Structure formats: structure tokens, C-alpha cells
Amino acid sequence: MRQYDFAPLYRSTVGFDRLFSMLDNLAQPETQSYPPYNIERTGENAYRITMAVAGFADSELSIESRENVLTVKGEKTDETEGKSELLYRGIAGRAFERRFQLAEYVEVKGASLRNGLLHIDLVRVIPEAMKPRKIEIAAADNANAKQIGANAA
């Protein structure tokens, strides 16, 4: 894939540095594949991220939203130590950190853990100032209207 240098644009623009850093991040290949996840649209302004986190308890997971970045971390505590000898490990229990770039005005509504799936519900809350509004057109008062005519010479 081609690499683009955005340095000249950094020098000539103000306030677009977040956009350029997002473009830089898109150019880097995503190598992390654990844990698998789905992103679905559940309504006009509602979304859900579902992550397969089998074997993790809710106390071993953390979700943080800061500056339009949602970070999900999982760190397994070894609680089986001394109880039994593990002969084969087929269930992944490794630590992970997954980041999601959120659009403007997208907020985390809640999260739940059911059947090994972590569900994170998101909602886009558009401020009233940003919503489209209908502007009424006032009817012209014909009684006070003057007609401008050409002067006859």
C-alpha cells in the first residue's frame, strides 16, 4: 500500500490534525485479530459492538471512552493456580486491548456480558444546534407593497 506524507498539509491547515492522524492510522495494517468482534447498526442512531470474550469475567474487562476512542481491555487473572494441572490450553485467555474510533457525538450507552459475548451499546446524540430545523417563510404583506415602475421621460 502507498504511504502518503501529510506533513505539508499539517503546515498549511489549522484544526485538522485529528483527521490526518486518523488517515495515518488507516494506512497502517491491522494485525490484531483477537478477540473477534461484530459491529452492527441497531437503529437510526444506535449501534452495537459485540466481542467474543469467552473465559473472561466482567471484573477482568474494562471499557473506557475518551476523545472519540473506545478502548476495551481484557486481562485474565490466574485463579486456577494450585487447584489443578492444566494439560492443554485451547481457550485463549491472553490479555488484549482493542480500540475503536468513534464518530463525533457517539456515546457509550451501556455494556453487558452474556454467554461469553461482550455487548457495548452506542448511541449518536446530535446536539440541538446541529439538527436540521424547519424555517417558516413569512407571507409578504401585499397591502404595503409598492410597485416600482419606470419613469417616463
LUMFISE-852946 format. One record per residue: residue number from 0; residue in three letters; chain; x negated, y, z of N, C-alpha, C, O in turn. Coordinates in steps of 0.02 Angstrom, whole numbers, plus 32768, in hexadecimal, padded with zeros to 4 digits. Atoms other than C-alpha are relative to their C-alpha. Last residue first. Layout:
{NUM, 'ala', 'A', {X, Y, Z}, {X, Y, Z}, {X, Y, Z}, {X, Y, Z}}
...
//
This chain:
{152, 'ala', 'A', {801F, 7FBF, 800C}, {87B5, 8BE6, 7C22}, {801A, 801F, 7FC1}, {8005, 8056, 7FAF}}
{151, 'ala', 'A', {7FF6, 7FED, 8046}, {8819, 8B5A, 7C6A}, {7FE2, 8044, 7FF5}, {7FF0, 8073, 801B}}
{150, 'asn', 'A', {7FED, 7FBA, 8008}, {87D1, 8B19, 7D0C}, {8007, 8010, 7FB6}, {7FDA, 8000, 7F8E}}
{149, 'ala', 'A', {8032, 7FDA, 8026}, {87D0, 8A5B, 7D14}, {8019, 8047, 7FF9}, {8055, 8052, 7FEC}}
{148, 'gly', 'A', {7FF6, 7FFC, 8049}, {883A, 8A0E, 7D9C}, {7FC9, 8029, 7FDF}, {7FA1, 8049, 8001}}
{147, 'ile', 'A', {8030, 7FD1, 801B}, {881B, 89D3, 7E4C}, {8007, 7FFF, 7FB4}, {8001, 7FCA, 7F94}}
{146, 'gln', 'A', {801A, 8016, 8040}, {88B3, 8983, 7E94}, {7FD2, 8036, 7FE6}, {7FE3, 8071, 7FE4}}
{145, 'lys', 'A', {8000, 7FCB, 8033}, {88CE, 89A1, 7F4B}, {7FE3, 7FE3, 7FC1}, {7FB5, 7FBB, 7FC2}}
{144, 'ala', 'A', {8032, 8007, 8035}, {8900, 8919, 7FC5}, {8007, 8039, 7FCE}, {803E, 804C, 7FBB}}
{143, 'asn', 'A', {8034, 7FCE, 7FF7}, {895E, 8950, 8060}, {7FCB, 7FFD, 7FC9}, {7F9A, 8022, 7FCB}}
{142, 'ala', 'A', {7FE1, 7FBE, 7FF8}, {8A00, 88F6, 8037}, {7FCA, 8037, 8004}, {7FD6, 806F, 7FED}}
{141, 'asn', 'A', {7FF4, 7FE0, 8041}, {89A7, 885D, 7FF0}, {801C, 8047, 8007}, {8016, 806E, 7FD8}}
{140, 'asp', 'A', {7FC3, 7FD9, 7FF8}, {895E, 8826, 809A}, {800B, 8029, 7FC0}, {7FE7, 8059, 7FB5}}
{139, 'ala', 'A', {8009, 7FB9, 800C}, {88DF, 87A2, 806C}, {8043, 8023, 8007}, {8076, 800A, 7FF0}}
{138, 'ala', 'A', {7FDE, 7FE7, 803C}, {88FE, 86F8, 80B9}, {7FF6, 804B, 7FFB}, {7FF9, 806F, 802D}}
{137, 'ala', 'A', {7FCA, 7FD1, 7FF2}, {887C, 86C3, 8139}, {801E, 8018, 7FBE}, {7FFA, 8026, 7F8E}}
{136, 'ile', 'A', {8004, 7FC8, 802E}, {8818, 8629, 810D}, {803C, 802D, 800C}, {8075, 8017, 8006}}
{135, 'glu', 'A', {7FC1, 7FE9, 801D}, {8805, 85B2, 819F}, {7FF4, 803C, 7FD3}, {7FCB, 8067, 7FE3}}
{134, 'ile', 'A', {7FF9, 7FB8, 7FFA}, {875B, 8568, 81BE}, {803F, 8015, 7FDB}, {8046, 8008, 7F9F}}
{133, 'lys', 'A', {7FD5, 7FE3, 8033}, {8754, 84AE, 81DD}, {8009, 804A, 800D}, {8017, 805E, 8046}}
{132, 'arg', 'A', {7FC2, 7FE2, 7FE7}, {86C3, 8471, 8244}, {8025, 8020, 7FC6}, {8008, 8037, 7F96}}
{131, 'pro', 'A', {7FDE, 7FD5, 8030}, {8634, 83FB, 821F}, {8041, 801B, 801D}, {8063, 7FF9, 8042}}
{130, 'lys', 'A', {7FC9, 8021, 8023}, {85DC, 83BC, 82BA}, {801F, 802F, 7FCD}, {8020, 806C, 7FD7}}
{129, 'met', 'A', {8018, 8020, 803D}, {8532, 8407, 82E4}, {8039, 7FDE, 7FD9}, {802F, 7FCB, 7FA0}}
{128, 'ala', 'A', {801B, 7FCE, 802E}, {856F, 8487, 8364}, {7FEA, 7FE2, 7FBE}, {7FE7, 8005, 7F8B}}
{127, 'glu', 'A', {7FC8, 7FDC, 801F}, {85DC, 8402, 83B7}, {7FE7, 8033, 7FCD}, {8007, 803E, 7F9A}}
{126, 'pro', 'A', {7FE8, 7FC6, 7FDC}, {8543, 8397, 83D9}, {8036, 8025, 7FD9}, {8038, 8023, 7F9C}}
{125, 'ile', 'A', {800F, 7FC2, 8025}, {853A, 82F0, 837F}, {801B, 803B, 8027}, {8056, 803C, 8039}}
{124, 'val', 'A', {7FD6, 7FCA, 7FE4}, {8534, 825B, 83F4}, {7FEB, 8040, 7FDD}, {7FB6, 805C, 7FEB}}
{123, 'arg', 'A', {8016, 7FC0, 8019}, {84F1, 81C2, 8399}, {8032, 8035, 8017}, {806C, 8033, 8004}}
{122, 'val', 'A', {7FCA, 7FD7, 801B}, {850E, 8128, 8403}, {7FE1, 8042, 7FE8}, {7FB5, 805E, 8008}}
{121, 'leu', 'A', {8014, 7FBB, 800F}, {849A, 8099, 842E}, {803C, 8026, 7FE4}, {8067, 8008, 7FC3}}
{120, 'asp', 'A', {7FCE, 7FD9, 8024}, {84BF, 7FF2, 8480}, {7FEA, 8048, 7FFA}, {7FD6, 8067, 802B}}
{119, 'ile', 'A', {8009, 7FB9, 7FF0}, {842C, 7F84, 84B0}, {8031, 8026, 7FD4}, {802B, 8026, 7F97}}
{118, 'his', 'A', {7FD8, 7FD4, 802A}, {8454, 7EC9, 84B4}, {7FF6, 8048, 8019}, {8002, 8057, 8053}}
{117, 'leu', 'A', {7FFC, 7FBE, 7FE4}, {83CF, 7E54, 84FA}, {8024, 802D, 7FCF}, {800E, 8036, 7F96}}
{116, 'leu', 'A', {7FFF, 7FC9, 8030}, {83F0, 7DA1, 84C6}, {8008, 8042, 8026}, {8035, 804A, 804F}}
{115, 'gly', 'A', {8042, 7FF7, 801D}, {83BE, 7D0C, 8533}, {7FFB, 8037, 7FCC}, {7FC7, 8040, 7FAC}}
{114, 'asn', 'A', {8014, 803B, 8025}, {8472, 7CDA, 8553}, {7FBD, 8009, 7FDD}, {7FB4, 7FF1, 7FA4}}
{113, 'arg', 'A', {7FD2, 803A, 7FFF}, {84A6, 7D88, 8589}, {7FE3, 7FC9, 7FD4}, {7FD0, 7FD5, 7F9B}}
{112, 'leu', 'A', {8025, 803D, 800F}, {843A, 7E1F, 85B8}, {802F, 7FC5, 8008}, {8046, 7FB6, 8040}}
{111, 'ser', 'A', {7FEA, 803C, 7FDC}, {848F, 7EC9, 85B3}, {7FD7, 7FC5, 7FE8}, {7FBE, 7FC3, 7FB0}}
{110, 'ala', 'A', {8022, 803E, 8013}, {845E, 7F79, 8583}, {801B, 7FC7, 802A}, {802F, 7FD0, 8063}}
{109, 'gly', 'A', {8005, 8034, 7FCC}, {84B3, 8023, 8585}, {7FDC, 7FC3, 7FE4}, {7FCD, 7FBF, 7FA9}}
{108, 'lys', 'A', {7FC1, 8002, 7FDA}, {84DD, 80C2, 8525}, {7FFD, 7FCD, 8038}, {8018, 7FD8, 806E}}
{107, 'val', 'A', {7FF3, 8043, 7FE7}, {842F, 80EA, 84E5}, {803D, 8002, 802C}, {8040, 8027, 805D}}
{106, 'glu', 'A', {800D, 800C, 7FB9}, {8435, 818F, 8488}, {8010, 7FB8, 8011}, {8039, 7F98, 7FF2}}
{105, 'val', 'A', {7FEF, 8045, 7FEE}, {8429, 81BE, 83D1}, {7FEA, 7FF4, 8047}, {7FB0, 7FFF, 8059}}
{104, 'tyr', 'A', {7FC0, 8005, 7FDE}, {842D, 827C, 83B9}, {8017, 7FB9, 800E}, {8051, 7FAE, 801F}}
{103, 'glu', 'A', {7FEC, 7FC9, 7FD4}, {839B, 827B, 833E}, {8047, 7FF3, 801A}, {8071, 7FD9, 7FF6}}
{102, 'ala', 'A', {7FEF, 7FC2, 8023}, {836E, 81D2, 82F7}, {8014, 8035, 8033}, {801F, 8027, 806D}}
{101, 'leu', 'A', {7FBA, 7FED, 8000}, {831C, 814E, 8362}, {8009, 8041, 7FDA}, {7FDF, 806D, 7FDB}}
{100, 'gln', 'A', {7FF9, 7FB8, 800C}, {8273, 80FF, 833D}, {804A, 8010, 7FFB}, {806C, 7FF5, 7FD0}}
{99, 'phe', 'A', {7FD0, 7FEF, 8034}, {826E, 8051, 838A}, {8003, 804C, 7FFB}, {800A, 806E, 802E}}
{98, 'arg', 'A', {7FEB, 7FBA, 8004}, {81DC, 800E, 83EE}, {802F, 8009, 7FC5}, {8025, 7FED, 7F90}}
{97, 'arg', 'A', {7FE2, 7FF1, 8042}, {81BD, 7F5A, 8424}, {801A, 8047, 8002}, {803C, 805B, 8032}}
{96, 'glu', 'A', {7FE9, 7FBB, 8000}, {8149, 7F2A, 84B3}, {8018, 800F, 7FB9}, {7FF1, 800B, 7F8A}}
{95, 'phe', 'A', {7FF4, 7FDE, 8040}, {8127, 7E75, 84D9}, {8012, 8048, 800E}, {8027, 805B, 8044}}
{94, 'ala', 'A', {7FEA, 7FBB, 7FF9}, {80E5, 7E04, 8562}, {8008, 801F, 7FBB}, {7FE6, 800D, 7F8C}}
{93, 'arg', 'A', {8034, 7FCE, 8001}, {80DA, 7D4C, 853D}, {801E, 8046, 8005}, {8058, 8053, 7FF4}}
{92, 'gly', 'A', {7FF6, 7FD6, 7FC6}, {815E, 7CD3, 8575}, {7FCD, 8037, 8002}, {7FBF, 8053, 8037}}
{91, 'ala', 'A', {802E, 7FC7, 7FFC}, {8175, 7C70, 84D7}, {8011, 8029, 803D}, {804B, 803B, 8049}}
{90, 'ile', 'A', {7FD8, 7FC3, 7FF7}, {81D3, 7BCF, 84F4}, {7FCF, 8039, 800C}, {7FA9, 8039, 803C}}
{89, 'gly', 'A', {7FE2, 7FF2, 8040}, {816E, 7B3D, 84AE}, {802B, 803F, 8002}, {803B, 805C, 7FCE}}
{88, 'arg', 'A', {7FDC, 7FC0, 7FFF}, {80F6, 7B29, 853F}, {8018, 800E, 7FB9}, {7FF1, 8020, 7F8E}}
{87, 'tyr', 'A', {7FFB, 7FE1, 8042}, {80C2, 7A73, 8556}, {8028, 8040, 8006}, {805D, 8040, 8026}}
{86, 'leu', 'A', {8022, 802A, 8031}, {8087, 7A13, 85F0}, {8000, 801E, 7FBA}, {7FD0, 8014, 7F94}}
{85, 'leu', 'A', {7FE4, 7FF5, 8042}, {80B2, 7A95, 8675}, {7FD7, 7FD8, 7FCD}, {7F9C, 7FE5, 7FC4}}
{84, 'glu', 'A', {8034, 7FF9, 8031}, {8087, 7A51, 8721}, {8020, 8004, 7FBB}, {8047, 7FD9, 7FA7}}
{83, 'ser', 'A', {8009, 803A, 802C}, {8109, 7A6F, 87A5}, {7FC8, 800F, 7FCF}, {7FB1, 8048, 7FC8}}
{82, 'lys', 'A', {7FC4, 802A, 7FFE}, {8136, 7AE2, 8836}, {7FF6, 7FC0, 7FD7}, {8007, 7F8A, 7FEE}}
{81, 'gly', 'A', {7FFF, 802B, 7FC6}, {808A, 7B2F, 8859}, {803C, 7FD1, 8003}, {803B, 7FA2, 802A}}
{80, 'glu', 'A', {8042, 8014, 7FE8}, {80A1, 7BBE, 87DE}, {8006, 7FD7, 8041}, {8026, 7FEC, 8071}}
{79, 'thr', 'A', {8001, 8049, 7FFB}, {8151, 7BBF, 8797}, {7FBD, 7FE6, 801C}, {7FB3, 7FAA, 801F}}
{78, 'glu', 'A', {7FE0, 8016, 7FC2}, {8169, 7C78, 87BD}, {8000, 7FB5, 8008}, {8015, 7F9B, 803C}}
{77, 'asp', 'A', {800A, 8048, 7FFB}, {80EE, 7CBA, 873C}, {801B, 7FE8, 8043}, {7FF8, 7FE8, 8075}}
{76, 'thr', 'A', {8022, 800E, 7FC2}, {8134, 7D67, 871A}, {7FFC, 7FB4, 8007}, {802C, 7F91, 7FF8}}
{75, 'lys', 'A', {7FEC, 803B, 7FDC}, {815F, 7D89, 8665}, {7FD6, 7FF8, 803F}, {7F99, 7FFE, 803D}}
{74, 'glu', 'A', {803C, 801C, 7FE1}, {814A, 7E38, 8623}, {8016, 7FC8, 802E}, {803A, 7FD3, 805F}}
{73, 'gly', 'A', {7FF3, 803D, 7FDA}, {81C7, 7E7F, 85A9}, {7FBF, 7FE4, 801B}, {7F8E, 7FDC, 7FF6}}
{72, 'lys', 'A', {803B, 8026, 7FEA}, {81C7, 7F2F, 8565}, {8018, 7FC2, 8026}, {804A, 7FC4, 804A}}
{71, 'val', 'A', {7FEA, 803A, 7FDA}, {824A, 7F89, 84FD}, {7FC2, 7FD8, 8010}, {7F9C, 7FC5, 7FE4}}
{70, 'thr', 'A', {8034, 8032, 7FF3}, {821E, 8038, 84C1}, {801D, 7FC9, 802C}, {803A, 7FD7, 8061}}
{69, 'leu', 'A', {7FE6, 8031, 7FD1}, {829D, 80AD, 846F}, {7FCB, 7FCA, 8008}, {7FB6, 7FAC, 7FD6}}
{68, 'val', 'A', {8020, 8041, 8005}, {824C, 8144, 841D}, {801C, 7FD3, 8037}, {801A, 7FE4, 8072}}
{67, 'asn', 'A', {7FE8, 8025, 803B}, {82AE, 81E3, 83FB}, {7FDC, 7FBE, 7FF4}, {7FDB, 7FA6, 7FBC}}
{66, 'glu', 'A', {8011, 7FDB, 803D}, {824A, 8247, 847C}, {800F, 7FD8, 7FC1}, {7FE3, 7FD0, 7F96}}
{65, 'arg', 'A', {8021, 7FC0, 7FF7}, {825A, 81C7, 8509}, {7FEE, 801D, 7FBC}, {7FCF, 7FFB, 7F93}}
{64, 'ser', 'A', {7FF3, 7FD5, 8039}, {82C8, 812F, 851E}, {7FE1, 8044, 800E}, {7FF2, 8065, 803F}}
{63, 'glu', 'A', {800D, 7FB9, 7FF5}, {828D, 80A5, 8591}, {800C, 8026, 7FC0}, {7FF8, 8011, 7F8A}}
{62, 'ile', 'A', {7FEA, 7FD9, 803B}, {82C5, 7FF1, 85A2}, {7FF6, 8049, 8011}, {800D, 8061, 8045}}
{61, 'ser', 'A', {7FF6, 7FB8, 7FF4}, {8271, 7F79, 861B}, {8010, 8022, 7FBF}, {7FF3, 8012, 7F8B}}
{60, 'leu', 'A', {7FF8, 7FD6, 803B}, {827A, 7EBB, 8622}, {8008, 8049, 8015}, {8025, 8058, 8049}}
{59, 'glu', 'A', {803F, 8003, 8025}, {8238, 7E47, 86AA}, {8002, 802A, 7FC1}, {7FD0, 802D, 7F9C}}
{58, 'ser', 'A', {8033, 7FDD, 7FD9}, {82C4, 7E73, 8725}, {7FBD, 8000, 7FDD}, {7F91, 8027, 7FEF}}
{57, 'asp', 'A', {7FF7, 7FB7, 8008}, {8345, 7E45, 86A0}, {7FCD, 8027, 8029}, {7FBD, 8060, 8017}}
{56, 'ala', 'A', {7FCB, 7FE8, 7FD4}, {82FD, 7D95, 869B}, {8007, 804C, 7FF7}, {7FD9, 806C, 7FDE}}
{55, 'phe', 'A', {800E, 7FC4, 7FDA}, {8298, 7D5B, 8605}, {803D, 8011, 802C}, {8076, 800E, 8014}}
{54, 'gly', 'A', {802F, 800D, 7FCB}, {82A1, 7CA7, 85C8}, {7FEF, 803C, 802B}, {7FCE, 8035, 805E}}
{53, 'ala', 'A', {7FF4, 803D, 7FD9}, {82F3, 7CCE, 8523}, {7FC9, 7FF6, 8034}, {7F8E, 7FFD, 8025}}
{52, 'val', 'A', {8031, 7FFF, 7FC9}, {82D6, 7D82, 84EC}, {800B, 7FC4, 802E}, {800F, 7FCB, 806B}}
{51, 'ala', 'A', {8003, 8043, 7FE4}, {832D, 7D83, 8442}, {7FC8, 7FFE, 8034}, {7F8D, 7FFC, 8021}}
{50, 'met', 'A', {8042, 801F, 7FFF}, {834D, 7E3C, 8422}, {8005, 7FBC, 8021}, {8027, 7FB4, 8054}}
{49, 'thr', 'A', {7FFE, 803F, 7FDD}, {83F2, 7E8C, 83EE}, {7FBC, 7FDF, 7FFA}, {7FA4, 7FD3, 7FC2}}
{48, 'ile', 'A', {803D, 8025, 800B}, {83F4, 7F44, 83C0}, {8005, 7FC1, 802A}, {8012, 7FC5, 8066}}
{47, 'arg', 'A', {8015, 8030, 7FCE}, {84A1, 7F8E, 83B5}, {7FC0, 7FDF, 7FE9}, {7FBA, 7FC9, 7FAF}}
{46, 'tyr', 'A', {8030, 8032, 8018}, {84E2, 8028, 835C}, {7FF0, 7FD0, 8039}, {7FFC, 7FDF, 8073}}
{45, 'ala', 'A', {8016, 8030, 7FCE}, {8573, 80A2, 8370}, {7FD3, 7FCB, 7FE0}, {7FE1, 7FB3, 7FA9}}
{44, 'asn', 'A', {8038, 7FE2, 7FDE}, {859E, 8141, 830F}, {7FE3, 7FD2, 8036}, {7FC7, 7FEA, 8067}}
{43, 'glu', 'A', {8017, 7FC8, 8029}, {8615, 80FA, 828D}, {7FC2, 8021, 801E}, {7F94, 8034, 7FFA}}
{42, 'gly', 'A', {7FCC, 7FCD, 800A}, {8621, 8055, 82E7}, {7FE3, 8039, 7FD8}, {7FAA, 8036, 7FC1}}
{41, 'thr', 'A', {7FC2, 8019, 7FE2}, {85C0, 7FB6, 830F}, {803A, 8031, 7FF9}, {8073, 8020, 800B}}
{40, 'arg', 'A', {7FD5, 7FC6, 7FF8}, {852A, 7FD2, 829E}, {8043, 7FE6, 8018}, {8064, 7FBE, 7FF6}}
{39, 'glu', 'A', {7FBF, 8000, 8021}, {84AD, 7F47, 82B5}, {8026, 8040, 800E}, {801B, 8061, 8041}}
{38, 'ile', 'A', {7FE3, 7FBD, 7FF8}, {83F5, 7F37, 82DB}, {8041, 8000, 7FD9}, {8041, 7FF3, 7F9D}}
{37, 'asn', 'A', {7FD0, 7FE9, 8032}, {83B6, 7E86, 82F6}, {8013, 8048, 8010}, {8015, 805B, 804B}}
{36, 'tyr', 'A', {7FC9, 7FD3, 7FEE}, {831D, 7E4B, 8356}, {802D, 800D, 7FC4}, {8019, 8002, 7F8B}}
{35, 'pro', 'A', {7FD5, 7FEF, 8039}, {8291, 7DCA, 835C}, {803B, 802B, 8016}, {8051, 8028, 8050}}
{34, 'pro', 'A', {7FC8, 802E, 800A}, {821B, 7DD6, 83EF}, {8029, 8013, 7FC4}, {802A, 804D, 7FB0}}
{33, 'tyr', 'A', {7FE2, 801A, 7FC3}, {8195, 7DCD, 83B1}, {8015, 8038, 802D}, {7FEE, 8067, 8036}}
{32, 'ser', 'A', {7FC2, 8022, 8013}, {816F, 7DFA, 82FC}, {8023, 7FE4, 803D}, {8058, 7FC5, 8036}}
{31, 'gln', 'A', {7FDF, 801F, 7FC6}, {80E5, 7E7B, 8314}, {8042, 7FE1, 7FEA}, {806C, 8001, 7FCA}}
{30, 'thr', 'A', {8019, 8043, 7FF8}, {8080, 7E9B, 8277}, {8023, 7FDB, 8039}, {801E, 7F9E, 803E}}
{29, 'glu', 'A', {7FE7, 801A, 7FC0}, {80DA, 7F35, 8238}, {7FEA, 7FB8, 8006}, {8000, 7F8D, 7FE0}}
{28, 'pro', 'A', {7FD7, 803D, 8002}, {8073, 7F80, 81AC}, {8013, 7FE9, 8046}, {7FEB, 7FEF, 8075}}
{27, 'gln', 'A', {8024, 8035, 7FDF}, {803B, 8035, 81BF}, {802C, 7FC1, 8001}, {8067, 7FC5, 8013}}
{26, 'ala', 'A', {8034, 8019, 802D}, {8085, 80A9, 813B}, {7FD9, 7FC6, 8020}, {7FBB, 7F9E, 7FFC}}
{25, 'leu', 'A', {7FE2, 802B, 8032}, {8123, 80BE, 81A1}, {7FCC, 7FE1, 7FD2}, {7FD6, 7FAA, 7FB8}}
{24, 'asn', 'A', {7FEF, 8040, 7FE1}, {80BF, 80FF, 8234}, {8020, 7FD0, 7FCF}, {8016, 7F93, 7FD4}}
{23, 'asp', 'A', {803E, 8025, 7FF4}, {8071, 8187, 81C9}, {800D, 7FBB, 801E}, {7FED, 7F8A, 800B}}
{22, 'leu', 'A', {8017, 8019, 8041}, {811D, 81BA, 818C}, {7FBF, 7FDA, 8006}, {7FB5, 7FA7, 7FE4}}
{21, 'met', 'A', {7FD4, 8037, 8012}, {8159, 81C7, 8240}, {7FEC, 7FE2, 7FBD}, {7FEC, 7FA5, 7FB5}}
{20, 'ser', 'A', {8017, 8039, 7FD8}, {80C0, 8231, 826A}, {802C, 7FC3, 7FF4}, {8014, 7F8B, 7FF5}}
{19, 'phe', 'A', {803C, 801B, 801E}, {80EB, 82A3, 81D7}, {7FE5, 7FC5, 8029}, {7FCB, 7F95, 800C}}
{18, 'leu', 'A', {7FEF, 8021, 803F}, {819D, 82BB, 8214}, {7FC3, 7FDF, 7FE1}, {7FC7, 7FA7, 7FC9}}
{17, 'arg', 'A', {7FE0, 803F, 7FEE}, {8163, 82E0, 82C6}, {8013, 7FD9, 7FC1}, {800E, 7F9B, 7FC0}}
{16, 'asp', 'A', {8032, 8031, 7FED}, {80E8, 8362, 8283}, {801F, 7FBD, 8013}, {8000, 7F89, 8007}}
{15, 'phe', 'A', {7FF2, 803F, 8023}, {8172, 83BF, 8226}, {7FCF, 7FC9, 8014}, {7FCC, 7F95, 7FF4}}
{14, 'gly', 'A', {7FC7, 8024, 7FE4}, {817B, 8455, 829C}, {8010, 7FBE, 7FDE}, {8042, 7F9E, 7FF0}}
{13, 'val', 'A', {7FF8, 7FF9, 7FB8}, {810C, 84CA, 823A}, {803E, 7FD9, 8015}, {8073, 7FE2, 7FF8}}
{12, 'thr', 'A', {7FBC, 8003, 7FE7}, {80CB, 84A7, 818D}, {8001, 8007, 804C}, {7FCF, 7FF9, 806D}}
{11, 'ser', 'A', {7FD5, 7FCF, 801F}, {802F, 84D8, 812B}, {8049, 7FFD, 8018}, {8073, 8021, 7FFE}}
{10, 'arg', 'A', {801A, 7FBC, 7FFD}, {7FA4, 8486, 818F}, {8032, 8034, 7FE7}, {802E, 806E, 7FFC}}
{9, 'tyr', 'A', {8002, 7FEB, 7FBA}, {8002, 83E5, 81B3}, {7FEA, 8049, 8005}, {8002, 806E, 8030}}
{8, 'leu', 'A', {7FBD, 7FEB, 7FED}, {802A, 83D8, 80F9}, {8003, 8016, 8049}, {802B, 8042, 805A}}
{7, 'pro', 'A', {7FF1, 7FBE, 801E}, {7F72, 83D7, 80CB}, {8046, 8019, 8013}, {8051, 8055, 801A}}
{6, 'ala', 'A', {8025, 7FC9, 7FE0}, {7F53, 834D, 814D}, {800E, 8043, 7FDF}, {8017, 8075, 8002}}
{5, 'phe', 'A', {7FD2, 7FC9, 7FF3}, {7FDC, 82DA, 8108}, {7FDE, 803D, 801F}, {8000, 806D, 8032}}
{4, 'asp', 'A', {801E, 7FD3, 7FD0}, {7F62, 8260, 80B9}, {802E, 803D, 8007}, {8036, 8064, 7FD9}}
{3, 'tyr', 'A', {7FF8, 7FBA, 8011}, {7FC0, 81D4, 8063}, {7FE2, 802A, 8038}, {7FEA, 801A, 8073}}
{2, 'gln', 'A', {8005, 7FD6, 7FC5}, {7F8A, 8120, 806A}, {8005, 8048, 7FEA}, {7FE1, 805D, 7FBC}}
{1, 'arg', 'A', {8026, 7FC3, 8004}, {7FC4, 80AF, 7FDD}, {8001, 8025, 8043}, {8033, 8023, 8067}}
{0, 'met', 'A', {7FD6, 7FC5, 8000}, {8000, 8000, 8000}, {7FD4, 803E, 8000}, {7F9D, 803E, 801D}}
//
